[in-house]
Every structure is written in structure tokens, then in C-alpha cells.
């Protein structure tokens, strides 16, 4: 499954969730999706870099996005949306 298919699957899950849940839960899921996309982009940039300063910058950006993603995962679980969160890619 490529990135486009994963993103489409994620958007389908989010749309289904919107139909049955509150705005605050929807906001968490949308932010999770956005951070996930940013993280994938940062990882692609990291793989393309050759300059050491830019590689270091990508590493810091990836670390920051992983921390934000993990925070949002915790918040999602606090709001009882664990089932939907489990379908997202978990950052380790």
C-alpha cells in the first residue's frame, strides 16, 4: 500500500467518524491526519538531503512531529476514540 492509498484510507476513516462524533473528537482526528502527513513529508525530505545541516534540520523536525503525534494519540484515547486511532499509523 503506497502513501496515497494510506492517505485515502485515513480520510475515509475520518469522514466516517465525522458522521457520528463531536467536533472536538473530529478536530483531534483532523490534527492527527495533518501531523501524519507532515511527518511523512519530513521523512521524504530527510531521505533526499545530502547536506549535513539540512539532514540535522530534518531530524529535529521529525522528532518534533513524532512528539506532537504521540501527544495527539494520547488525547484521542482520552476522548474515547481508540478504535479510529488504531487505524492510523502509530509513530514509534
N, C-alpha and C positions, 0 to 999 in steps of 0.2 A: 504494500500500500504506500503510495507516494504522499508527499506533503499536501498536494491539492485534494486528494481523496480524504485524508485525515481531517483537513480543514472543513471540507464539505460535510463529513460525518459529524464533526463538532458543531457546526452551525445547525444541522438538523436536530441534534440533541438540545441545543439552546432554544431553538424555535418551539420544540415540543414542550420544553419546560416553561416557556413564557405563557403558554396557554393555561397552565394550571397553578402558577405560583405568584407570590407577591413581587412588588417592584424591587425591594431590597435584595431578594434572592436572585432576581434577574440581573441586577446590577453586578452582583458578585460573579455570576457566571459570565457576563459580558467582559468584565475586567479580567477574569481568568483566561478567556479566549484571547483577549488583546495581548496580555503578557506572554501567553504561549506563543503567539505569532511573533512578537518582538524577540523572544528568546530564540526561536528558530532562525530568524533573520540574523541575529548576532552570531549564532553558531555558524551560519553560512559565511558571514563576513570573516570570522576567525579562520575558517578553512582556506580563504583566498588570500589572506595577508602574508606578506613576506618581510615587511619592516618590523623590527623588534618592538618599537614604540607602539605601533598600531596593534600588534599582537597583544601586548600588555593591556592596551586600552580595551580590546575585545574581551580579554579575560575578566577585567573589572566589571565590564558591562554585563557579561554572562553571570558572574557571581551576584551582582545586584538584582538582576531579573529572577534568578533562581530563588533568592531570599524573598522577593516580593511574591512570586508564585506560591512558594511554600506557605507564606503568611495567608494568602487568599484561600489556599486549600483548607487551612485550619478554620478560617472564618466560614467557609462554605459548610464545613462539617458542623460547626456550632449552630448554623441555621437549619440543620437537618436536611441538607441536600447531598448527602454522601453518595447516593446511588448515581446521580448525574456526574459528580466529581470523579468517581471511579472510572468513568468512561473517558476522561481526559488523560493525557499523558502526564504521569507524575514525574517530577524532576527529583533526581537523587543527587 
